[in-house]
Amino acid sequence: MSEQPLHNIEQKMRKSVEVLQKELSTIRTGRASPGLIEHLKVEYAGSTLPLNQLAGISVPGPNLLVIQPWDRGGIMSIEKAILTSDLGLNPTNDGRVIRVNIPPLTEERRQELIKVVRRRVEEGKVAIRNLRREVMDELKVQEKNKEISQDEHKRTQGQLQKVTDSFIAEIELVGQDKEKEVMEV
């Protein structure tokens, strides 16, 4: 078996880590971040668009987001999307921009968010393991069909396990960083 399948699986595993990082960026911490709201779906002009396609989002302070719509006609739709989201945020609208104050998190809410982070990290690990299993199955078939030798199968299996372990460790590190971020007061 050539190095190409291992390279391909590394790319897929890297993509899994990136997806996890993107998901975790949407989890609210006590600090303002555009990632918190940019994914919100807004009903505008007969279609549903992500907020970041309708407005610029800036962070002028640690607890404040400012949303400046490119079209003032969409300001009410954006405000409604923020209010109806499950983020628990209260936007204020002055006709030109929307300001969203990020209130500090309670200890109980922090613990709930930690559970969400851990669940998503575990889902990321499962995705990595599923990718490994697919390659392992492929290796077994190749060995059975005499396309690769038993030695090559074992060697590739060992390399695959090292790659898998490194990505699992990376996912755990991403999760630990997010947990620390959530627990910061």
ZAMIKE-967392 format. One record per atom (N, C-alpha, C, O, CB): residue in one letter; x, y, z. Coordinates in steps of 0.05 Angstrom, whole numbers, padded with zeros to 5 digits, always signed. Glycine has a CB too. Layout:
BEGIN
AXYZ
...
//
This chain:
BEGIN
M+00017-00024+00000
M+00000+00000+00000
M+00018+00025+00000
M+00037+00026+00016
M-00019+00000+00025
S+00012+00043-00017
S+00029+00067-00019
S+00022+00087+00003
S+00004+00083+00019
S+00025+00080-00046
E+00037+00109+00004
E+00033+00129+00024
E+00008+00146+00018
E-00002+00160+00036
E+00058+00147+00026
Q-00002+00145-00006
Q-00025+00162-00014
Q-00050+00158+00003
Q-00061+00177+00012
Q-00031+00156-00043
P-00058+00132+00008
P-00082+00129+00025
P-00078+00141+00053
P-00096+00152+00065
P-00089+00100+00027
L-00053+00138+00064
L-00048+00150+00091
L-00050+00180+00089
L-00060+00193+00107
L-00020+00141+00101
H-00039+00192+00068
H-00041+00221+00064
H-00070+00230+00062
H-00078+00250+00074
H-00025+00230+00039
N-00086+00214+00047
N-00114+00221+00044
N-00129+00220+00070
N-00145+00237+00077
N-00128+00202+00024
I-00123+00199+00086
I-00137+00196+00112
I-00128+00218+00131
I-00144+00228+00147
I-00131+00168+00124
E-00103+00227+00129
E-00094+00249+00146
E-00109+00274+00139
E-00117+00290+00157
E-00064+00254+00142
Q-00114+00279+00113
Q-00130+00302+00105
Q-00158+00301+00116
Q-00169+00321+00125
Q-00130+00305+00074
K-00170+00277+00115
K-00197+00274+00125
K-00198+00278+00155
K-00217+00290+00166
K-00209+00246+00118
M-00178+00268+00169
M-00176+00271+00198
M-00172+00301+00205
M-00183+00311+00224
M-00154+00254+00210
R-00155+00314+00190
R-00151+00343+00194
R-00177+00358+00191
R-00183+00377+00206
R-00129+00354+00174
K-00193+00350+00171
K-00219+00363+00166
K-00237+00359+00190
K-00252+00377+00198
K-00232+00352+00140
S-00236+00335+00202
S-00253+00329+00226
S-00245+00348+00249
S-00263+00358+00263
S-00250+00300+00235
V-00219+00353+00252
V-00210+00371+00274
V-00220+00399+00268
V-00228+00413+00286
V-00179+00370+00276
E-00218+00407+00243
E-00227+00434+00235
E-00257+00438+00240
E-00266+00459+00250
E-00221+00440+00206
V-00272+00417+00234
V-00302+00418+00239
V-00307+00421+00269
V-00324+00437+00277
V-00315+00392+00228
L-00292+00406+00285
L-00296+00408+00314
L-00289+00436+00324
L-00304+00448+00340
L-00278+00387+00328
Q-00267+00447+00314
Q-00259+00474+00322
Q-00281+00494+00315
Q-00287+00512+00330
Q-00233+00482+00309
K-00292+00491+00291
K-00313+00510+00282
K-00338+00507+00300
K-00351+00526+00308
K-00321+00504+00253
E-00346+00482+00306
E-00369+00477+00324
E-00364+00489+00351
E-00382+00502+00363
E-00374+00447+00326
L-00340+00485+00362
L-00334+00495+00389
L-00333+00526+00389
L-00338+00538+00410
L-00308+00484+00399
S-00327+00538+00367
S-00326+00567+00367
S-00353+00579+00370
S-00356+00603+00377
S-00313+00577+00341
T-00374+00564+00364
T-00401+00574+00367
T-00412+00571+00396
T-00433+00582+00402
T-00420+00560+00348
I-00397+00558+00413
I-00405+00555+00440
I-00398+00580+00455
I-00375+00589+00455
I-00392+00530+00454
R-00417+00592+00468
R-00414+00618+00481
R-00396+00616+00505
R-00399+00598+00522
R-00441+00629+00489
T-00377+00634+00507
T-00361+00638+00531
T-00369+00665+00542
T-00386+00679+00531
T-00330+00635+00525
G-00356+00674+00562
G-00362+00701+00574
G-00351+00723+00557
G-00354+00747+00564
G-00351+00703+00601
R-00338+00717+00535
R-00324+00736+00518
R-00338+00738+00491
R-00347+00718+00480
R-00294+00729+00515
A-00339+00763+00480
A-00351+00767+00454
A-00334+00756+00432
A-00309+00758+00432
A-00356+00797+00450
S-00347+00743+00413
S-00333+00732+00389
S-00353+00731+00366
S-00376+00723+00369
S-00322+00703+00395
P-00344+00740+00342
P-00362+00739+00319
P-00372+00710+00313
P-00394+00707+00303
P-00348+00750+00295
G-00356+00690+00320
G-00363+00662+00315
G-00388+00654+00330
G-00401+00635+00323
G-00341+00644+00322
L-00394+00669+00351
L-00418+00664+00367
L-00444+00667+00352
L-00463+00652+00356
L-00418+00682+00391
I-00445+00687+00333
I-00470+00693+00320
I-00468+00692+00289
I-00489+00692+00276
I-00480+00720+00328
E-00445+00690+00278
E-00443+00692+00249
E-00457+00670+00234
E-00464+00673+00210
E-00414+00692+00241
H-00462+00648+00247
H-00476+00625+00234
H-00506+00627+00235
H-00520+00611+00223
H-00466+00599+00247
L-00517+00646+00251
L-00546+00648+00254
L-00559+00652+00227
L-00550+00667+00210
L-00553+00671+00273
K-00582+00638+00223
K-00597+00640+00198
K-00617+00663+00200
K-00632+00665+00220
K-00611+00613+00191
V-00616+00681+00180
V-00633+00704+00180
V-00652+00703+00156
V-00643+00699+00133
V-00617+00730+00180
E-00678+00707+00161
E-00697+00708+00139
E-00696+00736+00127
E-00702+00756+00140
E-00727+00701+00149
Y-00687+00738+00102
Y-00684+00764+00089
Y-00690+00762+00060
Y-00679+00745+00046
Y-00655+00775+00094
A-00707+00780+00050
A-00714+00782+00022
A-00722+00755+00010
A-00714+00748-00012
A-00690+00793+00006
G-00738+00741+00025
G-00749+00715+00015
G-00731+00692+00016
G-00738+00670+00006
G-00758+00719-00012
S-00707+00694+00028
S-00689+00672+00031
S-00676+00671+00058
S-00678+00691+00073
S-00667+00672+00009
T-00663+00650+00065
T-00650+00647+00091
T-00620+00647+00086
T-00609+00631+00071
T-00659+00620+00105
L-00607+00666+00099
L-00578+00670+00096
L-00564+00670+00123
L-00576+00678+00143
L-00572+00695+00080
P-00539+00662+00124
P-00524+00665+00149
P-00519+00695+00154
P-00516+00711+00136
P-00497+00650+00148
L-00518+00702+00179
L-00515+00730+00187
L-00490+00743+00175
L-00491+00766+00167
L-00514+00732+00217
N-00469+00728+00173
N-00444+00740+00163
N-00445+00747+00133
N-00427+00760+00123
N-00421+00721+00168
Q-00467+00739+00120
Q-00470+00747+00092
Q-00488+00772+00089
Q-00491+00783+00067
Q-00482+00724+00076
L-00499+00780+00112
L-00517+00804+00111
L-00505+00828+00125
L-00515+00850+00122
L-00543+00796+00123
A-00484+00824+00142
A-00475+00845+00158
A-00446+00841+00166
A-00436+00818+00166
A-00492+00849+00183
G-00433+00862+00173
G-00406+00861+00185
G-00408+00858+00215
G-00425+00872+00227
G-00389+00885+00177
I-00392+00841+00227
I-00393+00836+00256
I-00366+00845+00267
I-00345+00834+00259
I-00400+00806+00263
S-00367+00863+00286
S-00342+00872+00299
S-00344+00868+00329
S-00365+00866+00341
S-00336+00901+00292
V-00320+00868+00342
V-00318+00864+00371
V-00303+00888+00382
V-00279+00887+00386
V-00304+00837+00378
P-00317+00910+00389
P-00304+00934+00399
P-00294+00931+00428
P-00277+00945+00437
P-00322+00958+00397
G-00306+00912+00443
G-00299+00907+00471
G-00302+00878+00478
G-00313+00863+00462
G-00316+00924+00489
P-00292+00870+00501
P-00292+00842+00508
P-00320+00830+00512
P-00324+00806+00511
P-00277+00838+00533
N-00340+00848+00518
N-00367+00838+00523
N-00388+00851+00504
N-00411+00852+00510
N-00375+00844+00551
L-00379+00860+00480
L-00397+00873+00462
L-00392+00865+00433
L-00369+00864+00424
L-00394+00904+00465
L-00413+00859+00419
L-00412+00854+00390
L-00428+00876+00376
L-00449+00884+00386
L-00424+00825+00383
V-00418+00886+00354
V-00432+00906+00339
V-00436+00894+00311
V-00418+00886+00297
V-00416+00933+00337
I-00462+00894+00303
I-00470+00883+00277
I-00479+00907+00259
I-00497+00921+00266
I-00492+00862+00279
Q-00465+00910+00237
Q-00472+00932+00218
Q-00482+00920+00192
Q-00466+00910+00176
Q-00448+00951+00213
P-00509+00920+00189
P-00520+00908+00164
P-00512+00924+00140
P-00509+00949+00141
P-00551+00908+00166
W-00508+00910+00118
W-00501+00923+00093
W-00525+00937+00081
W-00523+00956+00065
W-00489+00903+00073
D-00549+00927+00088
D-00574+00939+00079
D-00590+00944+00104
D-00598+00925+00118
D-00589+00920+00058
R-00596+00969+00109
R-00611+00976+00133
R-00639+00963+00134
R-00650+00960+00156
R-00614+01006+00136
G-00649+00955+00111
G-00675+00942+00111
G-00675+00915+00125
G-00697+00905+00132
G-00684+00939+00082
G-00652+00903+00128
G-00650+00877+00141
G-00645+00878+00171
G-00642+00857+00184
G-00629+00861+00129
I-00645+00902+00183
I-00638+00904+00211
I-00658+00890+00229
I-00650+00878+00249
I-00635+00934+00218
M-00683+00892+00222
M-00704+00880+00239
M-00702+00849+00237
M-00707+00835+00257
M-00732+00889+00231
S-00697+00839+00213
S-00694+00810+00210
S-00670+00799+00225
S-00672+00778+00237
S-00691+00803+00180
I-00648+00814+00225
I-00625+00805+00240
I-00630+00805+00270
I-00623+00787+00284
I-00601+00824+00234
E-00643+00827+00279
E-00650+00829+00308
E-00668+00805+00316
E-00664+00793+00337
E-00664+00856+00314
K-00688+00799+00299
K-00706+00777+00305
K-00691+00750+00306
K-00697+00734+00323
K-00728+00776+00283
A-00672+00746+00287
A-00657+00721+00287
A-00641+00718+00313
A-00639+00696+00324
A-00638+00720+00263
I-00629+00739+00323
I-00614+00738+00348
I-00632+00732+00371
I-00626+00716+00389
I-00598+00765+00353
L-00655+00745+00372
L-00674+00741+00394
L-00685+00713+00395
L-00689+00701+00416
L-00697+00761+00392
T-00691+00701+00371
T-00702+00674+00370
T-00682+00652+00372
T-00689+00629+00375
T-00718+00671+00345
S-00656+00659+00372
S-00635+00638+00374
S-00635+00629+00403
S-00646+00641+00421
S-00607+00649+00366
D-00622+00606+00408
D-00621+00595+00435
D-00596+00605+00450
D-00588+00593+00470
D-00620+00564+00434
L-00585+00628+00442
L-00561+00639+00454
L-00567+00656+00479
L-00550+00661+00496
L-00546+00655+00435
G-00592+00664+00482
G-00600+00680+00505
G-00588+00708+00504
G-00582+00719+00525
G-00591+00666+00530
L-00586+00720+00481
L-00575+00747+00478
L-00597+00767+00472
L-00617+00760+00459
L-00554+00747+00455
N-00594+00791+00482
N-00613+00813+00477
N-00600+00835+00461
N-00585+00851+00472
N-00624+00823+00504
P-00607+00837+00435
P-00595+00858+00419
P-00609+00885+00423
P-00633+00885+00429
P-00596+00850+00389
T-00594+00906+00419
T-00606+00933+00419
T-00601+00945+00391
T-00579+00943+00380
T-00595+00951+00442
N-00622+00958+00381
N-00622+00968+00353
N-00625+00998+00354
N-00644+01008+00365
N-00644+00954+00336
D-00606+01013+00341
D-00609+01042+00340
D-00617+01051+00312
D-00615+01075+00306
D-00583+01055+00349
G-00624+01033+00294
G-00632+01040+00267
G-00610+01037+00247
G-00615+01034+00223
G-00642+01068+00266
R-00585+01038+00256
R-00562+01035+00238
R-00546+01010+00245
R-00537+00995+00227
R-00544+01060+00240
V-00542+01005+00270
V-00526+00981+00279
V-00541+00967+00301
V-00559+00979+00314
V-00498+00990+00289
I-00534+00942+00305
I-00545+00927+00327
I-00522+00921+00347
I-00501+00912+00338
I-00558+00900+00317
R-00526+00927+00372
R-00506+00921+00392
R-00516+00898+00409
R-00540+00896+00417
R-00501+00946+00410
V-00498+00879+00414
V-00506+00856+00430
V-00486+00854+00453
V-00462+00849+00450
V-00505+00829+00413
N-00496+00859+00478
N-00480+00856+00502
N-00479+00826+00509
N-00499+00813+00509
N-00491+00873+00525
I-00455+00816+00515
I-00451+00788+00523
I-00450+00788+00553
I-00430+00796+00565
I-00425+00776+00510
P-00472+00779+00566
P-00472+00778+00595
P-00453+00757+00606
P-00448+00737+00592
P-00500+00774+00606
P-00443+00760+00630
P-00425+00740+00642
P-00441+00714+00647
P-00465+00715+00652
P-00412+00750+00668
L-00428+00691+00645
L-00441+00666+00649
L-00443+00659+00678
L-00425+00665+00694
L-00426+00644+00634
T-00464+00645+00685
T-00467+00635+00713
T-00451+00609+00715
T-00445+00596+00694
T-00497+00630+00721
E-00445+00601+00739
E-00430+00576+00743
E-00445+00552+00732
E-00433+00534+00721
E-00423+00572+00773
E-00471+00552+00737
E-00488+00529+00727
E-00487+00527+00697
E-00485+00506+00685
E-00517+00533+00737
R-00489+00550+00683
R-00488+00551+00654
R-00461+00542+00644
R-00459+00529+00623
R-00495+00579+00644
R-00439+00550+00658
R-00413+00541+00650
R-00410+00511+00651
R-00399+00499+00633
R-00391+00554+00669
Q-00421+00498+00672
Q-00420+00469+00674
Q-00436+00456+00651
Q-00427+00435+00641
Q-00432+00460+00701
E-00459+00467+00644
E-00474+00457+00621
E-00458+00459+00595
E-00458+00440+00579
E-00501+00472+00618
L-00444+00481+00592
L-00428+00485+00567
L-00404+00465+00567
L-00397+00456+00545
L-00418+00514+00566
I-00393+00460+00590
I-00371+00440+00591
I-00381+00413+00582
I-00367+00399+00567
I-00360+00438+00621
K-00405+00405+00590
K-00416+00380+00581
K-00420+00380+00550
K-00414+00359+00537
K-00443+00374+00594
V-00429+00402+00539
V-00433+00404+00510
V-00405+00401+00496
V-00403+00387+00476
V-00446+00431+00503
V-00385+00415+00507
V-00358+00414+00495
V-00348+00385+00496
V-00338+00375+00476
V-00338+00432+00511
R-00351+00371+00518
R-00342+00344+00520
R-00356+00325+00501
R-00344+00307+00490
R-00345+00334+00549
R-00382+00329+00498
R-00398+00313+00479
R-00388+00317+00451
R-00385+00298+00435
R-00428+00319+00482
R-00383+00342+00443
R-00373+00347+00416
R-00345+00336+00412
R-00339+00327+00390
R-00374+00378+00411
V-00329+00338+00432
V-00301+00327+00430
V-00303+00296+00426
V-00289+00285+00410
V-00285+00333+00456
E-00321+00283+00441
E-00324+00254+00438
E-00335+00248+00410
E-00326+00228+00398
E-00344+00243+00459
E-00353+00264+00399
E-00362+00260+00372
E-00339+00262+00352
E-00338+00248+00332
E-00385+00280+00365
G-00322+00281+00357
G-00298+00285+00340
G-00280+00261+00340
G-00269+00252+00320
G-00283+00310+00348
K-00276+00250+00364
K-00259+00225+00367
K-00272+00202+00352
K-00258+00186+00339
K-00255+00218+00397
V-00298+00200+00354
V-00312+00178+00340
V-00309+00181+00310
V-00305+00161+00296
V-00342+00178+00348
A-00310+00205+00300
A-00306+00210+00271
A-00278+00201+00263
A-00275+00189+00242
A-00311+00240+00264
I-00258+00208+00279
I-00230+00199+00273
I-00228+00169+00273
I-00216+00157+00255
I-00210+00212+00293
R-00240+00156+00293
R-00239+00127+00295
R-00253+00114+00271
R-00244+00093+00262
R-00250+00117+00321
N-00275+00126+00263
N-00290+00114+00240
N-00273+00116+00214
N-00273+00097+00198
N-00316+00129+00235
L-00258+00138+00211
L-00240+00140+00188
L-00219+00119+00189
L-00212+00106+00169
L-00228+00168+00187
R-00208+00114+00213
R-00187+00093+00217
R-00199+00066+00210
R-00186+00050+00196
R-00176+00093+00246
R-00223+00060+00219
R-00235+00035+00214
R-00239+00030+00184
R-00235+00008+00174
R-00262+00033+00228
E-00247+00051+00170
E-00251+00048+00141
E-00224+00039+00127
E-00225+00022+00110
E-00260+00074+00128
V-00202+00052+00135
V-00177+00045+00123
V-00168+00017+00131
V-00158+00001+00115
V-00155+00065+00131
M-00174+00010+00157
M-00167-00017+00166
M-00182-00039+00150
M-00171-00059+00142
M-00173-00020+00197
D-00208-00034+00145
D-00224-00052+00129
D-00213-00055+00101
D-00211-00076+00090
D-00253-00043+00129
E-00205-00032+00090
E-00193-00032+00063
E-00167-00048+00063
E-00162-00063+00044
E-00188-00002+00054
L-00151-00045+00083
L-00126-00060+00085
L-00131-00090+00086
L-00117-00106+00073
L-00110-00051+00110
K-00151-00098+00102
K-00158-00127+00104
K-00166-00138+00077
K-00158-00160+00070
K-00180-00131+00125
V-00182-00123+00063
V-00191-00132+00036
V-00167-00134+00017
V-00164-00154+00003
V-00212-00112+00024
Q-00149-00115+00018
Q-00125-00116+00001
Q-00107-00139+00008
Q-00096-00152-00010
Q-00109-00089+00003
E-00104-00145+00033
E-00088-00168+00041
E-00101-00194+00033
E-00088-00212+00023
E-00083-00168+00072
K-00127-00196+00036
K-00142-00220+00028
K-00140-00224-00002
K-00138-00247-00011
K-00171-00217+00037
N-00140-00203-00018
N-00138-00205-00047
N-00109-00207-00056
N-00104-00206-00080
N-00152-00181-00060
K-00091-00209-00038
K-00062-00211-00044
K-00051-00187-00058
K-00032-00188-00073
K-00057-00236-00061
E-00064-00163-00054
E-00054-00138-00066
E-00031-00127-00049
E-00013-00114-00060
E-00076-00118-00067
I-00031-00134-00023
I-00009-00126-00006
I-00001-00150+00011
I-00016-00168+00015
I-00017-00101+00013
S+00024-00149+00021
S+00033-00171+00038
S+00024-00167+00067
S+00015-00145+00074
S+00064-00173+00037
Q+00026-00188+00082
Q+00019-00187+00110
Q+00037-00167+00125
Q+00027-00152+00142
Q+00020-00215+00124
D+00062-00167+00118
D+00081-00148+00131
D+00073-00119+00125
D+00073-00102+00142
D+00110-00153+00122
E+00066-00114+00099
E+00059-00087+00092
E+00033-00079+00106
E+00029-00056+00113
E+00055-00085+00061
H+00015-00098+00109
H-00010-00093+00123
H-00005-00084+00151
H-00016-00065+00161
H-00029-00118+00122
K+00012-00099+00165
K+00019-00093+00193
K+00033-00066+00195
K+00027-00050+00213
K+00037-00116+00205
R+00052-00061+00177
R+00067-00036+00178
R+00048-00012+00173
R+00049+00008+00188
R+00089-00036+00156
T+00031-00014+00154
T+00012+00008+00148
T-00008+00011+00171
T-00016+00033+00178
T-00004+00002+00122
Q-00016-00011+00183
Q-00034-00010+00206
Q-00021+00005+00229
Q-00034+00021+00242
Q-00042-00039+00215
G+00005+00000+00233
G+00019+00015+00254
G+00021+00044+00249
G+00017+00061+00267
G+00047+00003+00258
Q+00027+00051+00224
Q+00028+00079+00216
Q+00001+00093+00219
Q-00001+00116+00228
Q+00038+00082+00187
L-00019+00079+00211
L-00047+00089+00213
L-00054+00094+00243
L-00066+00115+00249
L-00067+00070+00201
Q-00046+00076+00260
Q-00052+00080+00289
Q-00037+00104+00300
Q-00048+00119+00316
Q-00044+00054+00304
K-00012+00108+00291
K+00002+00132+00301
K-00011+00158+00292
K-00014+00177+00307
K+00031+00131+00290
V-00020+00158+00267
V-00034+00182+00256
V-00060+00186+00272
V-00066+00209+00280
V-00040+00178+00226
T-00075+00164+00276
T-00100+00166+00291
T-00095+00177+00319
T-00109+00195+00328
T-00114+00139+00292
D-00075+00166+00333
D-00069+00175+00360
D-00062+00205+00361
D-00070+00219+00379
D-00045+00158+00372
S-00047+00214+00341
S-00039+00242+00341
S-00064+00260+00337
S-00065+00281+00350
S-00018+00248+00319
F-00082+00252+00320
F-00106+00268+00316
F-00125+00267+00340
F-00138+00287+00347
F-00121+00259+00291
I-00127+00244+00353
I-00143+00242+00378
I-00131+00261+00399
I-00146+00275+00413
I-00144+00212+00388
A-00105+00261+00402
A-00092+00279+00421
A-00097+00308+00414
A-00102+00324+00432
A-00061+00273+00422
E-00097+00314+00388
E-00102+00342+00380
E-00131+00350+00387
E-00136+00372+00395
E-00097+00345+00349
I-00150+00331+00382
I-00178+00337+00389
I-00181+00341+00419
I-00195+00359+00428
I-00196+00314+00380
E-00167+00325+00435
E-00169+00328+00464
E-00158+00355+00473
E-00169+00368+00491
E-00154+00306+00479
L-00136+00364+00460
L-00124+00390+00466
L-00143+00413+00459
L-00146+00432+00474
L-00098+00393+00451
V-00156+00411+00436
V-00176+00431+00428
V-00199+00432+00448
V-00207+00454+00456
V-00188+00424+00399
G-00208+00409+00458
G-00229+00408+00478
G-00220+00420+00504
G-00235+00435+00517
G-00238+00379+00482
Q-00196+00414+00513
Q-00185+00425+00538
Q-00183+00455+00537
Q-00190+00469+00556
Q-00158+00412+00545
D-00174+00465+00514
D-00172+00494+00510
D-00199+00507+00512
D-00202+00528+00525
D-00159+00501+00483
K-00219+00495+00500
K-00246+00507+00500
K-00257+00505+00529
K-00271+00524+00538
K-00265+00492+00481
E-00252+00484+00543
E-00261+00482+00571
E-00249+00504+00588
E-00263+00516+00604
E-00255+00454+00583
K-00223+00509+00585
K-00210+00530+00600
K-00223+00557+00593
K-00228+00574+00611
K-00180+00531+00594
E-00229+00561+00567
E-00241+00586+00558
E-00269+00590+00571
E-00276+00612+00579
E-00243+00586+00528
V-00284+00568+00572
V-00311+00570+00583
V-00309+00576+00613
V-00326+00590+00624
V-00326+00543+00579
M-00290+00565+00627
M-00288+00568+00656
M-00275+00594+00664
M-00277+00602+00688
M-00272+00545+00668
E-00263+00609+00645
E-00252+00635+00652
E-00273+00654+00662
E-00295+00656+00650
E-00237+00648+00628
V-00268+00668+00683
V-00287+00687+00694
V-00280+00715+00686
V-00294+00734+00693
V-00289+00684+00725
//
